[in-house]
Amino acid sequence: MEPKNKPNPAQVMAMDRRKFLRAGSLMSLGSLLLPSRLAALPEAPDDGGGCAPTTDDILGPYYLAGSPNTTMVAQTDEPGTRLFLTGTVLSNDCLTPVPNAKIEVWQANDAAVYDLSPAFTLRGTMFSDANGLYAFETIIPGAYLNGSQYRPKHIHFKVTKPGFPDLVTQLYFEGDPYIAADPWASQPDAVLRIIPLNDIGGGQSEGMFDIVLDGFTSIKPNRYGLDGDVLPIYPNPMLDRASIHFNVFRKAKVQVIITDADGTEIVTLKDEEMAQGRYTVQWNGSGGGYGGAVAAGLYLVHLRMDGNTIKSQRIVRQ
């Protein structure tokens, strides 16, 4: 006779994975965790051997330093589809594991909301083991409205290891309908950060994301910057009004300034101390000291923080 309340196979798999996560070693589960490789490593850009490092991505406005050391990024009562993610941190020969790499992750919840409280909800820090392996349990995040379009579902990674440039990047998922229109996920070099997920039943999925560090000790800044960013302006070209969405990644004195193509200041739309976050200002084509609306032509939107220009975007007034 079978015992009452016998756990179903999906529950057993989840319990086994959690035992593995607590143990902190991928080797103990072997094929249980991932029966086959789910993500291909990037090929080298030339015949010089090795492979391409994992590409960077926007930091976003929701990073918080000091998240707790945990592989249970989403607690078991967190709503959403459970997700078990595993991978290996490698040098750019795609063979040499990188042990003790610090991996910070953060993400939105199932309702596409980030928690910025001291509880560090849906955030965690972990370290790769002696074989470069890492793993954590979380949920699949929701897709949130970013300006006029949705950002695809994504998980943020910040990977640091002495002797390697810091890596700030994002992980995306195959089949997401918002990838094609997203300014970051649609980049050609993001393709190896769009991974398939394997449905393992019981409202659970698993996936693999190998991280290839650059392998050079020189400083390689994130191409999107770590201070702030200006998103694509909409509409552009503009007639009567345009929305300018921008991110502030740290507290700073922030200015949003419109100049003409020669750099002559037209109008200041924002000039104040601002906390980390996502913001929107609108420009109606007015020219400040010019008096009335500016003429049709090319203009520039500049995001400045503490007096330094962080990002500029072109805007055309019709």
HELIX and SHEET records of a PDB file:
HELIX    1   1 PRO A    9  ALA A   23  1                                  15    
HELIX    2   2 LEU A   26  SER A   28  5                                   3    
HELIX    3   3 GLY A   30  LEU A   32  5                                   3    
HELIX    4   4 PRO A  188  ARG A  193  5                                   6    
HELIX    5   5 GLY A  288  TYR A  290  5                                   3    
SHEET    1   A 4 LEU A 133  ILE A 139  0                                        
SHEET    2   A 4 ARG A  82  LEU A  90 -1                                        
SHEET    3   A 4 GLN A 204  MET A 208  1                                        
SHEET    4   A 4 ASN A 198  ASP A 199 -1                                        
SHEET    1   B 3 LEU A 133  ILE A 139  0                                        
SHEET    2   B 3 ARG A  82  LEU A  90 -1                                        
SHEET    3   B 3 ILE A 211  VAL A 212  1                                        
SHEET    1   C 5 ARG A 123  PHE A 127  0                                        
SHEET    2   C 5 LYS A 102  GLN A 107 -1                                        
SHEET    3   C 5 ILE A 155  THR A 160 -1                                        
SHEET    4   C 5 LEU A 167  PHE A 173 -1                                        
SHEET    5   C 5 ILE A 194  ILE A 195  1                                        
SHEET    1   D 2 LEU A 145  ASN A 146  0                                        
SHEET    2   D 2 GLN A 149  TYR A 150 -1                                        
SHEET    1   E 3 GLY A 228  VAL A 230  0                                        
SHEET    2   E 3 ALA A 242  VAL A 248 -1                                        
SHEET    3   E 3 GLY A 277  TRP A 283 -1                                        
SHEET    1   F 4 GLU A 265  MET A 274  0                                        
SHEET    2   F 4 ALA A 252  ASP A 260 -1                                        
SHEET    3   F 4 GLY A 297  MET A 305 -1                                        
SHEET    4   F 4 ASN A 308  ARG A 317 -1                                        
END                                                                             
